Amino acid sequence: MSTSDVAHQPLVPPLSQVQERLVLLAAAHFMADGEWPTLKALKRDCARRGEPLVVDLQADALPKDLGYVGLGAPHDLWLSIVGLERSGVARPFLEEYVRFVRFCWDRYLSEEETPSVSSAQLREELGFDDGTIARINDLRRSEPYGVGSGGGTSSTDWSFEIHDSIEHFASVSSVEELLEARARFFAPGTATDSPTATTPSSAAVPNHPLLDIDQLHPVIRNATSHLLMSGHHGDAVLPAAKAFAALLRASARLPDHPAGRPLDGSNLVEQAFTLIEVDHRGLRHQGIREVALGMMKSYRNQSAHDLKQLDDDEAIEAIATFSLLCRRIDEADFTGGAASP
């Protein structure tokens, strides 16, 4: 390893024995279940083992380069690839993740107009099983590079566009090289002409300190963080709109148009909201619907060129609003019926 590579290794402070144990438990749950564990599950696990870990406090105190607690219920503990490697139990999966990164790079070099990667491709071309595909889907939420907007119906059925930030990982062929490339990618000032960031959970968007990326809904954060952290605020609005649409479409389980195109825009909002069970907060439900309609008409149906011209304040506020709408969709009770396209 070169001197420059050593300089780019993740600078993770020493952990207490309790924190080391928490990272191990979180990684073990992730490997066994294919999803990040909730703090409640970790607490119960510790209780069964007779280990008096103060899970909440220790999780919040983890170095952000290792992992962090996701916002909103049920408060999952997400680890980065650095945290998974440190646990010592996820090496085989991380080697598969390297293959996933290599596959994304190959897809990026293809002649496809909008390069993308899907669970079906990983299953058919790389031979990944559903457990590996589900883990990759969960890990990409805490590793905001390489893939952008998209969605799916489940953790094993999805498709995402490949973002040009994958260029930073073009030469990766091992777990060690992936960790080095990741550290370079998140190093302050590494590049100014392509998406970069300080850490996967950096406190504030550059040049706009009022927005904390950590506070965004995971779907919106995954779709926009690589653009926000490089100062491309206007460019991040359309991915946010697409991410909200994908979440709404999947939550309502709406069919595609007869022509095979996914239901989108204001038509999507109109049909999806008819499937939400309305309780005593009917006026609130109606208000959320009106906000969603306005946002889709204002931003989803605009050209990418027009959205690039937005001033930073409007772009940031639009993205934050899509994040709020995603949280309301998470809370909604859909009947599961399918509206007619």
C-alpha positions in Angstrom: 0.0 0.0 0.0 1.4 3.4 -1.0 1.9 6.3 1.4 -0.9 8.2 -0.2 -3.2 5.2 0.3 -2.3 5.1 4.0 -3.2 8.7 4.3 -6.6 8.0 3.0 -7.4 5.2 5.4 -10.5 5.9 7.5 -9.5 7.7 10.7 -11.7 5.9 13.2 -11.0 6.8 16.9 -10.4 3.8 19.2 -13.6 2.2 20.4 -14.6 1.2 23.9 -15.1 -2.5 24.5 -18.9 -1.8 24.6 -18.8 -0.1 21.2 -16.8 -2.9 19.6 -19.4 -5.3 20.9 -22.2 -3.2 19.6 -20.6 -3.1 16.1 -20.2 -6.9 16.2 -23.8 -7.5 17.2 -25.2 -5.1 14.6 -23.1 -6.8 11.9 -24.2 -10.2 13.0 -27.8 -9.2 12.8 -27.3 -7.7 9.4 -25.6 -10.9 8.1 -28.3 -13.2 9.6 -31.4 -11.2 8.7 -30.4 -9.3 5.6 -31.4 -5.9 7.2 -30.2 -3.5 9.7 -31.2 -4.3 13.3 -33.4 -2.0 15.3 -32.1 -0.6 18.6 -34.9 -2.5 20.3 -33.8 -5.8 18.8 -30.2 -5.1 19.9 -31.4 -4.3 23.4 -33.3 -7.6 23.6 -30.3 -9.5 22.2 -28.1 -8.0 24.9 -30.6 -8.8 27.6 -30.7 -12.4 26.5 -26.9 -12.6 26.7 -26.9 -10.9 30.1 -24.8 -8.0 28.7 -25.8 -4.7 30.3 -25.1 -2.5 27.2 -26.7 0.9 27.1 -27.5 0.5 23.4 -29.1 3.9 22.7 -26.2 5.9 24.1 -23.5 3.7 22.6 -25.1 3.7 19.2 -25.4 7.5 19.2 -21.7 7.8 20.2 -20.4 5.6 17.4 -17.9 7.4 15.1 -20.0 8.4 12.0 -17.5 6.6 9.7 -18.5 3.3 11.3 -22.3 3.7 11.6 -25.2 5.7 12.8 -28.8 5.4 13.9 -31.3 6.0 11.1 -33.9 8.7 11.7 -37.5 7.8 12.4 -39.1 4.6 13.6 -38.0 1.9 14.1 -34.5 3.5 14.7 -32.2 1.0 12.9 -28.5 1.0 13.5 -26.8 1.3 10.1 -23.2 0.3 9.6 -20.9 1.5 6.8 -18.5 -0.9 5.0 -15.9 0.4 7.5 -18.0 -0.8 10.4 -18.8 -4.1 8.7 -15.1 -4.8 8.0 -14.3 -3.9 11.6 -16.8 -6.4 12.9 -14.9 -9.3 11.5 -18.0 -11.2 10.6 -18.9 -9.7 7.2 -15.8 -10.2 5.0 -17.5 -12.7 2.6 -20.4 -10.3 2.0 -18.0 -7.3 1.5 -16.2 -9.3 -1.2 -19.5 -9.8 -2.9 -20.1 -6.0 -2.5 -16.8 -5.4 -4.3 -18.2 -7.5 -7.2 -21.4 -5.3 -7.1 -19.3 -2.1 -7.3 -17.3 -3.6 -10.3 -20.6 -4.6 -11.9 -21.9 -1.0 -11.6 -18.7 0.3 -13.2 -19.1 -2.1 -16.1 -22.7 -1.0 -16.5 -21.7 2.6 -16.4 -19.4 2.0 -19.3 -22.1 0.4 -21.4 -23.9 2.0 -24.3 -27.1 2.3 -22.3 -28.4 5.9 -22.3 -29.2 5.8 -18.6 -27.0 3.1 -17.0 -28.8 1.3 -14.2 -28.4 -1.8 -12.0 -31.2 -4.1 -10.9 -31.7 -6.9 -8.5 -32.6 -9.1 -11.5 -29.2 -8.4 -13.1 -27.3 -9.3 -9.9 -29.3 -12.5 -9.6 -28.9 -13.6 -13.3 -25.4 -12.3 -14.1 -23.5 -12.5 -10.8 -25.4 -15.4 -9.2 -26.3 -13.4 -6.1 -28.9 -15.0 -3.8 -31.8 -13.0 -2.3 -29.9 -12.6 1.0 -27.0 -10.9 -0.7 -29.3 -8.7 -2.8 -31.2 -7.6 0.3 -28.0 -6.7 2.1 -26.7 -4.7 -0.9 -30.0 -2.8 -1.0 -29.7 -1.9 2.7 -26.0 -1.1 2.6 -26.3 1.4 -0.3 -28.4 3.6 2.0 -25.4 4.1 4.3 -22.9 4.3 1.3 -24.2 7.3 -0.7 -22.2 6.8 -3.9 -22.4 4.9 -7.2 -26.2 4.6 -7.4 -28.8 7.3 -7.4 -32.6 7.5 -8.0 -34.7 4.4 -8.4 -36.7 2.1 -6.2 -38.6 -1.2 -6.2 -41.3 -3.3 -4.5 -39.0 -5.0 -2.0 -35.5 -5.4 -0.8 -35.0 -8.1 -3.4 -36.8 -6.4 -6.3 -35.3 -3.1 -7.3 -33.5 -1.0 -9.9 -31.4 2.1 -9.5 -29.7 4.5 -11.9 -25.9 4.5 -11.7 -24.4 7.9 -10.9 -21.1 9.2 -12.2 -19.7 9.1 -8.7 -18.9 5.4 -9.5 -15.9 6.8 -11.4 -14.2 7.2 -8.1 -14.4 3.4 -7.7 -13.3 2.3 -11.2 -10.2 0.5 -10.2 -11.5 -1.3 -7.1 -11.0 -5.1 -7.1 -10.7 -5.9 -3.4 -12.1 -5.0 0.0 -9.0 -3.1 0.9 -9.1 -1.1 -2.4 -12.8 -0.4 -1.8 -12.0 1.0 1.7 -9.2 3.2 0.3 -11.3 4.5 -2.6 -14.1 5.3 -0.2 -11.8 7.2 2.1 -10.5 9.2 -0.8 -14.1 9.9 -2.0 -15.2 11.2 1.4 -12.0 13.2 1.9 -12.7 17.0 2.0 -11.7 18.7 -1.3 -10.9 15.5 -3.1 -12.6 16.7 -6.3 -14.6 19.6 -7.4 -15.9 18.5 -10.7 -17.8 15.4 -9.5 -19.9 14.4 -6.5 -17.9 14.1 -3.2 -18.4 14.5 0.5 -16.7 14.8 3.8 -18.4 11.8 5.5 -21.5 9.7 4.7 -23.3 11.6 7.4 -21.8 15.1 7.1 -23.5 17.7 9.2 -24.5 20.3 6.7 -24.8 20.8 2.9 -21.8 22.8 1.7 -22.7 26.5 1.4 -26.1 25.8 3.0 -25.7 25.1 6.7 -29.4 25.0 7.5 -29.9 21.5 6.0 -28.6 18.5 7.8 -28.4 15.6 5.4 -28.8 13.2 8.3 -32.3 14.6 8.9 -33.6 13.7 5.4 -35.7 10.6 4.9 -33.4 7.7 3.9 -35.0 7.5 0.4 -34.4 11.1 -0.3 -30.9 11.1 1.3 -29.8 8.2 -0.8 -31.1 9.9 -4.0 -29.6 13.3 -3.4 -26.7 13.2 -0.9 -24.0 12.8 -3.6 -25.3 16.0 -5.3 -26.0 18.0 -2.2 -22.6 17.4 -0.7 -21.0 18.6 -3.9 -23.1 21.8 -3.9 -25.3 20.7 -6.9 -28.5 21.7 -5.1 -30.7 22.3 -8.2 -29.6 19.0 -9.7 -30.8 17.2 -6.6 -34.4 18.3 -6.9 -35.5 15.9 -9.7 -33.9 12.8 -8.1 -35.8 13.8 -4.9 -39.1 14.0 -6.8 -38.4 10.6 -8.5 -37.5 9.0 -5.2 -40.7 10.2 -3.6 -42.7 8.9 -6.6 -41.0 5.5 -6.3 -41.7 5.2 -2.6 -45.4 6.2 -3.1 -45.8 3.8 -6.0 -44.3 0.9 -4.1 -46.3 1.7 -0.9 -49.6 1.9 -2.8 -48.6 -1.2 -4.9 -50.0 0.5 -8.0 -49.8 -1.1 -11.4 -47.9 0.3 -14.4 -49.7 2.0 -17.3 -50.9 -0.3 -20.0 -47.9 0.8 -22.1 -45.6 -0.5 -19.3 -44.6 2.9 -18.0 -44.7 3.4 -14.2 -47.5 5.6 -13.0 -46.0 9.0 -12.1 -46.5 12.7 -11.4 -49.8 14.1 -10.3 -51.7 11.1 -11.6 -49.7 8.9 -9.2 -50.6 11.1 -6.3 -54.3 11.2 -7.2 -54.6 7.4 -7.4 -52.3 6.5 -4.5 -54.1 8.8 -2.0 -57.4 7.1 -2.8 -55.9 3.9 -1.3 -54.9 5.4 2.0 -57.2 4.7 5.0 -58.4 8.0 6.3 -58.8 8.3 10.1 -59.9 11.2 12.3 -57.1 13.3 10.9 -58.9 13.6 7.6 -58.0 17.3 7.1 -54.4 16.5 7.6 -54.6 13.7 5.0 -56.2 16.1 2.6 -53.5 18.7 3.2 -50.7 16.2 2.7 -52.3 15.2 -0.6 -52.5 18.8 -1.8 -48.9 19.4 -0.9 -47.9 16.2 -2.8 -49.9 17.3 -5.8 -48.3 20.8 -5.8 -44.8 19.4 -5.4 -45.2 16.9 -8.3 -46.7 19.6 -10.6 -44.0 22.1 -9.6 -40.9 19.9 -9.7 -41.5 16.4 -11.1 -42.9 17.7 -14.4 -40.2 20.3 -14.9 -37.3 19.7 -17.2 -33.9 18.9 -15.6 -32.5 22.1 -17.3 -35.2 24.3 -15.6 -34.6 22.7 -12.2 -30.8 23.4 -12.5 -31.7 27.1 -12.6 -33.4 27.0 -9.1 -31.7 29.1 -6.5 -30.1 27.2 -3.6 -32.8 28.1 -1.1 -35.7 26.9 -3.2 -33.9 23.7 -4.1 -33.1 22.9 -0.5 -36.6 23.6 0.7 -38.1 21.5 -2.1 -35.9 18.6 -1.2 -36.8 18.9 2.5 -40.5 19.0 1.5 -40.1 15.7 -0.5 -38.4 14.2 2.6 -41.4 15.2 4.8 -43.8 13.7 2.3 -41.9 10.4 2.4 -42.3 10.3 6.2 -46.0 10.8 5.8 -46.2 8.0 3.3 -44.3 5.7 5.7 -47.0 6.5 8.3 -49.9 6.0 5.9 -52.2 2.9 6.0 -52.7 1.7 2.5 -55.7 -0.6 1.8 -53.6 -2.6 -0.7 -56.2 -2.3 -3.4 -55.1 -1.4 -6.9 -56.4 1.6 -8.6 -57.0 1.5 -12.4 -54.3 3.1 -14.4 
